[in-house]
Amino acid sequence: MTAQWGGCSRFRNGVGVGLLLLITLPSVVASQPAQRFTAFAVNMTNRSTGASARMDIVINRWSTEAEREALASADEEIGTQAVVDRLQDGTRIGFIRVGNRLGEEVTFAREVRRSDGSRRIEILMARNLRFREIVGASPTTDYPFTVVELHVNANGLGEGTMSVGVRVKIHRRDDQIEVDKFAAGTVLLKDVKQASQ
């Protein structure tokens, strides 16, 4: 009986360690805070040039390399509509809100960190943000994407652009989205700030 209880004790200790890991590991993942940014979006098209609105960007997690590769494969092997479908069917990882409108969901966002602490952030959306009073362009189905690019320094301050109504090429194995802006409405994102957590 002593040996059995001793084995049971060791088993209980093992279970305790296992349960502790199960409890603590998810909390490490959950502890990664959402990335929150604010900016002022300024229209640079021929219509309503200079009109502006506040923009809020929230990213709960960054897209993985596997997700980037899946988009690049869809783009190369099938084409634009496959990328649109993947983005629209993807898991929501954040949102962008312009002014007081409802937020538009984000399903793809990547971050590139540099050695000096600065970052380049790219967000790809398969829709055109409701921004007509700021962007006068009327993109066609040939230009179905909106691309947001932010450049922020180590203190979370910077600037960026939003290209509404573009075609894209997603490069394999690097975080580059090539943008065809022929039909785009360009919006400057000024006074970009990462919100305190």
HELIX and SHEET records of a PDB file:
HELIX    1   1 THR A    2  ALA A   30  1                                  29    
HELIX    2   2 GLU A   65  GLU A   77  1                                  13    
HELIX    3   3 THR A   80  ASP A   89  1                                  10    
SHEET    1   A 9 GLU A 104  VAL A 106  0                                        
SHEET    2   A 9 GLY A  94  VAL A  98 -1                                        
SHEET    3   A 9 SER A  52  ILE A  59 -1                                        
SHEET    4   A 9 GLN A  35  ASN A  43 -1                                        
SHEET    5   A 9 GLY A 185  GLN A 194 -1                                        
SHEET    6   A 9 LEU A 157  ILE A 170 -1                                        
SHEET    7   A 9 PHE A 145  VAL A 152 -1                                        
SHEET    8   A 9 ARG A 119  MET A 125 -1                                        
SHEET    9   A 9 ALA A 109  ARG A 113 -1                                        
SHEET    1   B 7 GLU A 104  VAL A 106  0                                        
SHEET    2   B 7 GLY A  94  VAL A  98 -1                                        
SHEET    3   B 7 SER A  52  ILE A  59 -1                                        
SHEET    4   B 7 GLN A  35  ASN A  43 -1                                        
SHEET    5   B 7 GLY A 185  GLN A 194 -1                                        
SHEET    6   B 7 LEU A 157  ILE A 170 -1                                        
SHEET    7   B 7 ILE A 177  ASP A 180 -1                                        
END                                                                             
